[in-house]
């Protein structure tokens, strides 16, 4: 069982930056795929950024060039650096940690990001 806890959300003005963190415990996750998702009110949850165990990344088109996903395997931690934030980035951001043998991963409780115009 893996426990996942997100942090770093908050209220920021448009154009500002935030850095989200996702701490995973209960297992060594260096071989796991990890990703950030978000869900705005009334909308489905969507993938924001993903990083596999080898460090390869992919991003939603809406965040390319503004967000950067990274991981520190020694700390079992995933990060999302968010720059040039826009009001449409407002959502609850969730971390997902997926073992290579699983179809579904483990979710955290989410952290709220609110971008004011």
C-alpha positions in Angstrom: 0.0 0.0 0.0 1.3 3.4 -1.0 0.2 6.6 0.8 0.3 9.8 -1.3 0.1 13.3 0.1 0.1 16.4 -2.0 1.0 19.9 -0.8 1.9 23.3 -2.1 -1.4 24.6 -3.4 -2.8 28.0 -2.7 -4.1 31.3 -4.1 -1.9 33.1 -6.6 -2.4 35.9 -9.0 -2.4 35.3 -12.8 1.2 35.2 -14.0 2.5 33.9 -10.7 4.1 30.6 -9.8 3.5 27.7 -7.4 5.4 24.5 -6.8 3.4 21.4 -5.9 4.9 18.4 -4.0 3.7 14.8 -3.7 5.2 12.7 -1.0 4.8 8.9 -1.4 5.4 6.5 1.5 4.9 2.9 2.1 6.9 1.7 -0.8 10.0 2.7 -2.8 8.5 4.4 -5.9 11.6 4.8 -8.0 10.2 2.2 -10.5 6.7 3.7 -10.5 5.2 6.0 -13.0 3.9 9.2 -11.5 1.6 11.9 -12.7 -0.3 15.1 -11.9 -3.9 15.4 -12.7 -6.4 18.2 -12.1 -10.1 18.6 -11.8 -12.0 21.9 -12.1 -15.6 22.3 -10.9 -18.0 20.6 -13.3 -15.2 19.1 -15.4 -13.7 15.6 -15.6 -10.3 14.9 -14.1 -7.6 15.5 -16.7 -3.9 14.6 -17.0 -1.6 17.6 -16.5 1.9 16.0 -16.7 3.4 12.5 -16.4 6.8 11.1 -15.7 7.8 7.5 -16.0 10.4 5.6 -14.0 13.0 6.4 -16.6 12.4 10.1 -16.4 10.6 10.6 -19.7 7.9 13.3 -19.4 4.8 14.3 -21.3 2.4 17.3 -20.8 -1.0 18.4 -21.6 -0.9 20.9 -24.5 -2.5 23.5 -22.2 0.5 23.5 -19.8 3.4 22.9 -22.2 6.2 25.5 -21.7 4.7 26.7 -18.4 4.7 23.6 -16.1 7.6 21.3 -15.3 7.3 17.8 -13.7 10.2 16.3 -11.9 10.9 13.6 -9.4 13.4 12.9 -6.6 13.5 9.2 -6.1 15.8 9.5 -3.1 13.0 11.4 -1.4 10.1 9.5 -2.9 8.7 12.8 -4.0 7.1 14.2 -7.2 7.0 17.9 -8.0 5.2 20.2 -10.4 6.6 23.6 -11.0 3.9 25.8 -12.3 4.8 29.2 -13.9 2.8 31.8 -15.7 -0.3 30.6 -14.1 -3.7 31.4 -15.7 -7.2 31.5 -14.2 -8.1 28.5 -16.2 -5.4 26.5 -14.2 -7.7 26.8 -11.2 -8.5 23.2 -10.0 -7.8 20.6 -7.4 -4.5 19.0 -8.3 -4.0 15.3 -7.6 -1.0 13.1 -7.6 -1.1 9.6 -8.9 1.6 6.9 -8.3 1.3 3.7 -10.3 3.3 0.6 -9.8 4.5 -1.0 -13.1 2.3 -4.1 -12.5 -0.9 -2.2 -11.9 -3.4 -0.7 -14.2 -4.5 1.9 -11.7 -2.4 3.8 -9.3 -2.7 5.4 -5.8 -4.3 8.8 -5.4 -3.7 11.6 -2.9 -6.4 13.8 -1.4 -5.6 16.7 -3.7 -4.5 20.2 -3.2 -6.4 23.3 -4.3 -4.8 25.7 -6.7 -6.7 29.0 -7.3 -5.5 31.6 -9.8 -7.1 35.0 -9.6 -7.3 37.3 -12.6 
